[in-house]
Amino acid sequence: MPSARRVFKISLSLALLLAVGWAAVVIDVLITGSREGAAPADAIAVLGAAQYNGKPSPVFKARLEKAAWLYRSGKAPVILVTGGIGNRDTVSEAEVGRRYLTHIGLPGDSVIALPPSATTVSSVGQLGTWFKDRPSKRVDLVSDGFHLLRLRILADRQGLVPFTSPTKASPISASLRTNAAYVAAEGWKVPVAWLFYR
């Protein structure tokens, strides 16, 4: 039977390993989220966020505006918008995003609202379905910086060739405290995505 001191040392060593691993992931999240990696692709994918009475929230609007900028820059011929349907809502975030993009002047046939998806995993799954029978699978992923490393991992699991494009105008990015909280959470979410969504 191991002594209490030995158990303490083992527990402390495991805690230190977890802390170091978490810190390494957080650093990778920060690096990925700070770099503009958009490249010529087959589609631009916008990850959904909240919408209020048919209008995108400031976070969602910032993502949509970034996607529109990439489209106008010629990065891809189509924008795919993801997102779910909230409680008491009758329209999905994806549809609200599609309407917003066409309202600001993008051609209707260049913006596609994907079927509702309530989580990041299911949103990326919808992207995988859209790309399934297409020979080229290059996609520019647009979201807040903290989100992009996990998105890239999940997209890779779907057989996509992902490039990441962070929005800098989001209220999340503008708030050091809020952004830090999201980044810290990704320290655990990223390993889960890597381990369990293969």
C-alpha positions as CSV (number, residue, x, y, z in Angstrom):
1,M,0.0,0.0,0.0
2,P,1.6,3.3,-1.1
3,S,2.3,5.9,1.6
4,A,0.3,9.1,1.9
5,R,3.5,11.0,0.9
6,R,3.9,8.9,-2.3
7,V,0.2,9.4,-3.2
8,F,0.7,13.1,-2.7
9,K,3.7,13.2,-5.0
10,I,2.0,11.3,-7.7
11,S,-1.1,13.5,-7.5
12,L,1.0,16.6,-7.6
13,S,2.9,15.3,-10.6
14,L,-0.3,14.6,-12.4
15,A,-1.7,18.0,-11.6
16,L,1.5,19.6,-12.9
17,L,1.3,17.6,-16.1
18,L,-2.3,18.6,-16.6
19,A,-1.4,22.3,-16.0
20,V,1.5,22.2,-18.4
21,G,-0.7,20.5,-21.0
22,W,-3.5,23.0,-20.6
23,A,-1.1,25.9,-20.9
24,A,0.4,24.4,-24.1
25,V,-3.0,24.1,-25.6
26,V,-3.9,27.7,-24.6
27,I,-0.8,29.0,-26.2
28,D,-1.7,27.2,-29.4
29,V,-5.2,28.6,-29.2
30,L,-3.8,32.1,-28.9
31,I,-1.4,31.7,-31.8
32,T,-4.0,30.2,-34.1
33,G,-6.5,32.9,-33.2
34,S,-4.0,35.7,-33.9
35,R,-3.1,34.7,-37.4
36,E,-4.9,35.5,-40.6
37,G,-4.8,32.2,-42.5
38,A,-7.5,32.6,-45.2
39,A,-6.5,31.2,-48.5
40,P,-8.2,30.6,-51.9
41,A,-10.9,28.0,-51.1
42,D,-14.0,26.4,-52.4
43,A,-16.2,28.0,-49.7
44,I,-16.1,30.4,-46.7
45,A,-17.8,29.0,-43.6
46,V,-19.2,31.2,-40.9
47,L,-19.8,29.7,-37.5
48,G,-23.1,30.8,-36.1
49,A,-23.7,32.9,-33.0
50,A,-26.8,34.4,-31.3
51,Q,-29.5,36.2,-33.2
52,Y,-32.2,38.5,-31.8
53,N,-35.5,38.7,-33.5
54,G,-34.0,38.1,-36.9
55,K,-31.0,40.3,-36.4
56,P,-27.5,38.9,-35.8
57,S,-25.9,39.7,-32.5
58,P,-22.8,41.9,-32.5
59,V,-20.6,38.7,-32.3
60,F,-22.4,37.1,-35.2
61,K,-22.4,40.3,-37.2
62,A,-18.7,40.6,-36.9
63,R,-18.2,37.1,-38.2
64,L,-20.6,37.7,-41.1
65,E,-18.8,41.0,-42.0
66,K,-15.5,39.2,-42.1
67,A,-16.9,36.5,-44.3
68,A,-18.3,39.1,-46.6
69,W,-14.9,40.8,-46.8
70,L,-13.2,37.5,-47.7
71,Y,-15.9,36.9,-50.4
72,R,-15.4,40.3,-51.9
73,S,-11.6,39.7,-51.8
74,G,-12.2,36.7,-54.1
75,K,-11.2,34.0,-51.6
76,A,-14.1,31.8,-52.4
77,P,-17.3,31.8,-54.6
78,V,-19.7,30.8,-51.9
79,I,-20.4,31.5,-48.1
80,L,-21.8,28.7,-46.0
81,V,-23.5,29.9,-42.8
82,T,-24.1,27.6,-39.8
83,G,-26.1,27.9,-36.6
84,G,-29.0,26.6,-34.7
85,I,-32.4,27.6,-33.5
86,G,-32.6,29.0,-30.0
87,N,-35.5,28.7,-27.5
88,R,-38.6,30.5,-28.7
89,D,-37.0,31.3,-32.1
90,T,-38.6,30.3,-35.4
91,V,-35.6,30.9,-37.6
92,S,-32.1,29.6,-37.4
93,E,-29.0,31.6,-36.9
94,A,-27.8,30.3,-40.3
95,E,-30.9,31.7,-42.0
96,V,-30.5,35.0,-40.2
97,G,-26.9,35.1,-41.3
98,R,-27.9,34.4,-44.9
99,R,-30.4,37.2,-44.9
100,Y,-28.0,39.6,-43.4
101,L,-25.3,38.9,-46.1
102,T,-27.8,39.3,-49.0
103,H,-29.1,42.5,-47.3
104,I,-25.6,44.0,-47.5
105,G,-25.3,43.2,-51.1
106,L,-24.0,39.7,-51.6
107,P,-25.6,37.7,-54.4
108,G,-28.3,35.4,-53.1
109,D,-26.9,32.4,-55.0
110,S,-23.5,32.8,-53.3
111,V,-24.8,32.5,-49.7
112,I,-26.1,29.2,-48.3
113,A,-27.7,28.6,-44.9
114,L,-26.9,25.1,-43.8
115,P,-29.4,23.0,-41.9
116,P,-29.7,24.0,-38.2
117,S,-26.9,22.8,-35.9
118,A,-26.8,23.5,-32.2
119,T,-23.1,22.8,-31.5
120,T,-19.7,23.4,-33.0
121,V,-19.4,19.7,-33.7
122,S,-22.7,19.5,-35.5
123,S,-22.0,22.7,-37.4
124,V,-18.7,21.3,-38.7
125,G,-20.5,18.1,-39.5
126,Q,-22.9,20.0,-41.7
127,L,-19.9,21.4,-43.5
128,G,-18.6,17.9,-44.1
129,T,-21.9,16.9,-45.5
130,W,-21.9,19.9,-47.9
131,F,-18.4,19.0,-49.1
132,K,-19.0,15.2,-49.2
133,D,-19.2,14.7,-53.0
134,R,-17.0,17.6,-54.0
135,P,-13.5,16.8,-55.3
136,S,-11.9,19.8,-53.6
137,K,-12.5,20.4,-49.9
138,R,-10.7,23.7,-49.2
139,V,-12.6,25.9,-46.7
140,D,-12.0,29.2,-45.0
141,L,-13.3,29.0,-41.4
142,V,-14.5,32.3,-39.9
143,S,-15.1,32.8,-36.2
144,D,-13.7,34.5,-33.2
145,G,-10.0,33.7,-32.7
146,F,-10.5,31.5,-29.6
147,H,-12.7,29.2,-31.6
148,L,-10.4,28.5,-34.6
149,L,-8.0,25.8,-33.3
150,R,-10.9,23.5,-32.3
151,L,-12.7,24.3,-35.6
152,R,-9.6,23.3,-37.6
153,I,-9.2,20.0,-35.8
154,L,-12.9,19.2,-36.3
155,A,-12.8,20.2,-40.0
156,D,-9.7,18.0,-40.5
157,R,-11.7,15.1,-39.0
158,Q,-14.3,15.7,-41.7
159,G,-11.8,15.3,-44.4
160,L,-11.7,19.1,-45.2
161,V,-8.7,21.2,-45.9
162,P,-9.3,24.1,-43.4
163,F,-7.8,27.6,-43.3
164,T,-8.7,29.9,-40.4
165,S,-9.7,33.5,-40.4
166,P,-10.3,35.3,-37.1
167,T,-12.6,38.2,-36.8
168,K,-11.0,41.1,-34.9
169,A,-14.1,43.3,-34.6
170,S,-16.1,41.0,-32.3
171,P,-17.1,42.2,-28.8
172,I,-15.4,39.0,-27.5
173,S,-12.1,40.0,-29.0
174,A,-12.5,43.6,-27.7
175,S,-12.9,42.5,-24.1
176,L,-9.7,41.1,-22.5
177,R,-11.5,39.5,-19.7
178,T,-14.2,37.8,-21.9
179,N,-11.7,36.7,-24.4
180,A,-9.4,35.2,-21.7
181,A,-12.4,33.2,-20.3
182,Y,-13.1,31.7,-23.7
183,V,-9.5,31.0,-24.4
184,A,-9.1,29.3,-21.0
185,A,-12.1,27.1,-21.7
186,E,-10.6,26.0,-25.0
187,G,-7.7,24.7,-23.1
188,W,-10.0,21.8,-22.2
189,K,-12.3,21.7,-25.2
190,V,-9.5,21.4,-27.8
191,P,-8.1,18.1,-26.2
192,V,-11.6,16.7,-26.0
193,A,-12.2,17.5,-29.7
194,W,-8.8,16.0,-30.6
195,L,-9.4,12.8,-28.6
196,F,-13.1,12.0,-29.1
197,Y,-14.2,13.4,-32.5
198,R,-12.2,11.3,-35.0
